[in-house]
Amino acid sequence: MPEDPEPHAQRENGTPHALIAGAGIGGLTAALTLAEAGWQVTLADREPRLQEVGAGLQLAPNATRLLGPLGILDALDNLAVEPAALCIRNGETGDRLSRTPLGASAAAQFGAPFLVAHRADLQRALLRRAAANPAITIRLGLALADLRESGEAVTGLFEDGAGAALPIAADLLVAADGLWSRGRRIAGLPGPSRYSGRTAWRTLVPRAQAPIFAREAEVHLWLGAGVHVVHYPVCGGEFVNLVAIIEDEWREEGWSAPGNPDVITSRMRGLAPRLRDLAAAAEHWNRWALLDRPPESRWSRGRMTLLGDAAHPMLPFLAQGASQAIEDAAALAALLPATRDGARIAAALRRYDALRIPRTARIQAEARRQGTIYHLSGLGGRARDAALRLLPGTLLLRRYAWIFAHDARVIGA
Ligand SMILES: Cc1cc2nc3c(=O)[nH]c(=O)nc-3n(C[C@H](O)[C@H](O)[C@H](O)COP(=O)(O)OP(=O)(O)OC[C@H]3O[C@@H](n4cnc5c(N)ncnc54)[C@H](O)[C@@H]3O)c2cc1C
């Protein structure tokens, strides 16, 4: 099996070499943070072209404070939207239950903005920064299949689209290969995530077709029995990102299986007419199964670790999936010394596990709890609505200050 010559040249000049499998949100961010910390980086993705699929992502202040110094917020300037508020409504009656100011007040409170963006816009901005960085080599069409580790190096064994094998040697291997991670299995961790019994249906409605209320720069959350709906503008306001989460048994792998519009509109039958008007303006729906898993006691082994969804898939009810992958990338670079020494790398990875696993496990648990509350019906639903009406909106933000005020680069003693 021929070794890849390029990373060899990098390794010979003494600069430590990180190999990242997966050029999604977490892998791209890690390429940038590790390059900044003095590493040569090879970033490989199994896709021959990074797909412009997906839809909206929320980027909370705990993520935007990390993206700013990487130049990504500037690149998203006209594309990301800063919502003025989070508005929660009862899905059936349409009554407003609470309004939490975001915009300037949240930015002042947490020192970084709340943003919403199309995943493709964020991925493109990260990819452009990575492609322009001479310390980063991007290799597309290479899927991580296995690894070999010696005292000297870790070798990622990749396969190209034709099934040909390509080993790439490095000092560190980061598997940032998402929900259906091959890296997890290589690290000896349990396989596929478990199905949560819910699916997300999403669509983009062009602004001109969207009812006026949905064009506002706000995050809208509608809570119904066994269903909830979130929408907000993306792509500089050109589209409304609309996501409906329903209880369901469908569970195929992938982010963009087509969904029959009749199914989702019938599941939204009991919801407020103006919300149904918004859904009716959508031409195509995609869906994905929501996966979850209990936290692990470790992510790392020797010179290898995991990052993002590969490490901690989380339900989307706190909208922290992308933000936590970005935090992982920042923490990893802050913890790793620029070294080729296997013992020092393994020690830094143990610290990474010790720092990141408790935080992401707490967010996973809180997201799970939130999902149960969102879908309550009957008495439980009425109690939830009453509590939301009574609580000042600002309290909701203060309740999650432990998430939003966090700076993942600060790693303590
Ligand atoms: C195509 C796509 C569309 C998405 N759309 C949305 C959305 O609309 N809304 C939302 O909330 N979340 C979406 N997500 C998920 C979201 O990006 C992640 O939950 C979050 O950003 C965490 O990022 P991550 O880097 O851990 O994983 P991801 O962003 O999922 O990236 C994982 C990357 O690993 C690559 N990969 C997988 N297996 C291998 C392998 N064996 N070797 C090498 N590379 C591999 C994938 O091609 C992908 O580029 C989407 C993910 C993908 C891949």
The ligand as a Gaussian input file, in Angstrom:
#p B3LYP/6-31G(d) Opt

LIG

0 1
 C      -24.664000      17.258000       4.741000
 C      -25.044000      17.687000       6.143000
 C      -26.176000      18.500000       6.336000
 C      -26.538000      18.906000       7.632000
 N      -27.633000      19.705000       7.805000
 C      -27.951000      20.154000       9.033000
 C      -29.050000      21.069000       9.245000
 O      -29.720000      21.473000       8.299000
 N      -29.343000      21.471000      10.513000
 C      -28.610000      21.009000      11.587000
 O      -28.899000      21.386000      12.731000
 N      -27.567000      20.166000      11.417000
 C      -27.223000      19.736000      10.183000
 N      -26.143000      18.897000      10.011000
 C      -25.408000      18.463000      11.208000
 C      -24.552000      19.530000      11.807000
 O      -23.652000      20.073000      10.866000
 C      -23.807000      18.871000      12.953000
 O      -24.747000      18.334000      13.867000
 C      -22.968000      19.821000      13.777000
 O      -22.554000      20.924000      13.031000
 C      -21.737000      19.090000      14.354000
 O      -20.743000      19.048000      13.339000
 P      -19.721000      17.875000      13.087000
 O      -18.528000      18.524000      12.468000
 O      -19.531000      17.042000      14.284000
 O      -20.411000      16.941000      12.014000
 P      -20.875000      17.250000      10.538000
 O      -21.032000      18.712000      10.295000
 O      -22.020000      16.348000      10.298000
 O      -19.625000      16.790000       9.624000
 C      -19.157000      15.464000       9.527000
 C      -18.303000      15.351000       8.261000
 O      -17.638000      14.090000       8.268000
 C      -17.644000      13.559000       6.950000
 N      -17.445000      12.102000       7.068000
 C      -18.340000      11.180000       7.480000
 N      -17.754000       9.941000       7.524000
 C      -16.464000      10.116000       7.145000
 C      -15.339000       9.242000       7.025000
 N      -15.437000       7.923000       7.293000
 N      -14.160000       9.768000       6.630000
 C      -14.024000      11.094000       6.346000
 N      -15.059000      11.966000       6.456000
 C      -16.258000      11.482000       6.862000
 C      -18.979000      14.007000       6.391000
 O      -18.966000      14.007000       4.979000
 C      -19.102000      15.420000       6.977000
 O      -18.536000      16.387000       6.102000
 C      -25.755000      18.464000       8.751000
 C      -24.633000      17.650000       8.554000
 C      -24.254000      17.264000       7.254000
 C      -23.023000      16.402000       7.046000

